[in-house]
Amino acid sequence: MTETILQESTGRTIESALVVPKLGFVGVGWIGRNRLQALADSSVADIAAVVDPDSACVRACQETAPGLHVCSGFEDLLAQDLDAVVIATPSALHAEQCIAAFNRGLAVFCQKPLGRTAAEVRQVVQAARRADRLLGVDLSYRWTRAASVVRDIVRAGRIGRVFNIELTFFNAYGPNKPWFYDLRLAGGGCVIDLGVHLVDLALWTMGFPEIVETRSRLYNKGVLLKKNSAAVEDFATAQLQTADNATVTVQCSWNLHAGCDAVIAARFYGEQGAVMFENVNGSFYDFTARLCNGTKATSLVEPPDAWFGRAAVEWAKKLRASRRFDPEAEEHIPVAAVLDSIYGR
């Protein structure tokens, strides 16, 4: 991607429209291949290079993007003629790989969590700011039509002051990779895997209010975990208090007996009504938005909505306009800080 620089009458330089950015993919398991496919289908970026130790995954990518360069390792990929990297590796590698890419002058789109702790997330954001490069994180539920409508209603004050928020992500399954169950590699269990989406939805919808108090309980196979336990949680509940006296309740799980594949919801209760983001019939992909007043519920959004992969495509569109740092990346720091508080660290 060649940047064209224009001179304004003030003498300040600005970036004009950019040609199609060249992307490298680091990690192309199920999520990584899905994001690669979404970007290939969108035609907003050039799928240029890939690295993954699993040759079958690489071959699947080659079928989607014939001619892409297969790299021998991460350093080899960084040495290619690229504009950005898409990272979907195990969580322990995210911060290190993001920072290495920024140090090479590349933009980054990273799978969540951006880091295992708030300190790691802060380091990544600082590296992006120093390099003046775009950082995107795959907090994909933000990009559903239902979540977007819910946020617009809350921000417009249509339900009055929000005083109670209920967030749920119950999953009947658990991750199928061993590293998810290693605290050092994953940074935590279901909270950092699923709860990150819930905390992000709440803060993003509410305009990132200050969290002044956190109480939480973490369980593994029904047993309450002690502080500093080496085990990761498969069920967690937390209650957060905002500076403006709203209560936020978070519940998430792996392998919960929920009677369906998943229960996913974000419900915002205000003084003049409520608005709700909810999955349909246990689906991981179909969501509704409803506006509630007393006993009346009005449907705002119904499936279908082809949102899966939209976060990556929208990041690539932004990248096509400018590779420069977007201050919205700072929003990832308070989300990570809340996760830290749930873990008591």
Secondary structure, 3 states (H helix, E strand, C coil): CCCCEEECCCCCEEECCCCCCEEEEECCCHHHHHHHHHHHHHCCCEEEEEECCCHHHHHHHHHHCCCCEECCCHHHHHCCCCCEEEECCCHHHHHHHHHHHHHCCCEEEEECCCCCCHHHHHHHHHHHHHHCCCEEEECHHHHCHHHHHHHHHHHCCCCCCEEEEEEEEEECCCCCCHHHHCHHHHCCCHHHHHHHHHHHHHHHHHCCCCEEEEEEEEEECCEECCCCCCCCCCEEEEEEEECCCCEEEEEEECCCCCCCCEEEEEEEEECCEEEEEEECCCCCCCEEEEEEECCEEEEEECCCCCCCCHHHHHHHHHHHHCCCCCHHHHHHHHHHHHHHHHHCC
